[in-house]
């Protein structure tokens, strides 16, 4: 094997267990120059670095940040300042074509472009970290999960709670029988995208503007639109206000649902639901997500678990649990209530700070020994270590894909309120309402196929 064929990326991918001679090869750190040597570091690129992506890239600061790609260089100026050595691009396709030694990429673009970018990266053998929700439509989530396996890359979705303590405590307590059998869960996000709720989104419109606005200098609008149908630029879409628009974002179900349902999906070992039903829709229309809604998910029995109903509330809180002491408020912004036949666990939006309620039940509970492995560092750091250790990351696409499918089924239900939609997970289709299947796989603009 010559020096060119045994590339840096191949070494990082195969790790110490690989050898051309067929037995484990242990390479001392001194050969690579020590733990902080350049040869031990990944070459990481960032795509969509103007907001959350900037924070994610700073979480990669121990590695080589070799390229930054954003369709709006003015919006991304802070990230460029953070990493002045990185090459700058507007089009990820040009970046992948020109740069042959990218080991891993962080994707934090608007939801509707996640799938196209992640697929392009994985097809080149590049490891992928993608912000939540993994994709914009249900079919894309299935495709990305399959592709990560096919291309044998290390993948991770940006649901920070999955690397934290709370989700593990919840799982251990449930396995310990702390609240008995769980047949119902309330999950919620009380924020809204429009006034008088989430102030960050207060500038959005409720209808598509008839006329566009002048394009900000340097913005590549064609690339920003990506697979969606073309429309003129308007400030109500970019920067930062795209998430409420159906064509670009997944609304609160994708924004917070992917986080909040994570501990439920994990601890209760969920798969595909049997049905979903949306109701109590307030606000919203064919252009923007509603301000308030309720979605009921029904899951079948699983091994060791009874059938389950999840009540998802957005733009509002669930009914106050009778166990909650007077004067005590629910977790701020959102959370979960695991309702067992022997008690209740509540937790915050990421599964953080779980408690049995009332507090007297928490004080009386003898906690079990910790049995689940803990993650060192955050969700980004776990992904980086997983690449170097040639293992799965904690929220890889084999987990994140099915979780995303469930969250996006909530959006599907909101489009057909008052109708219980029967779901065939294996076939990935609604069986009792043909029109609903138009939203399982959305059309894509030419040139953005996956």
ABEGO torsion letter per residue (X at the ends): XBAAABBAAAAAAAEAABBAAGBBBBBBAAAAGEAABAAABBBBBBBGAABAAAAAAAAAAABBBABBBBABAAAAAAAAAABAABBBBABAAAAAAABAABABBBBABBAAAAAAAAAAAAAAGBBBBBBOBABABAAAAAAAAAAAAAAGBBBBBBBAAAABAAAAAAAAAAAAGAAEBBABBBBBBABBABOABBAAAAABBABBBABBBBBBBGBBAAAAAEABBBBBBBAAAOBGAAAABAAABAEAAAAAAAAAAAAAAAAAGBBBBABBBBBGBBEEBAABBBABBBBBBBBBBBBGBBBBBBBBBBGBBBBBBAABBBGBBBBBGEEBBBBBAAEBBBBBAAGBGBBBOBAAAAAABBBBBBABBBBBEBAAAAAAAAAAAGBBBABBAAAAAAAAAAAAAAAAAAABBGBBBBBBAAAGBBAABAAAAAAABBBBBBGABX
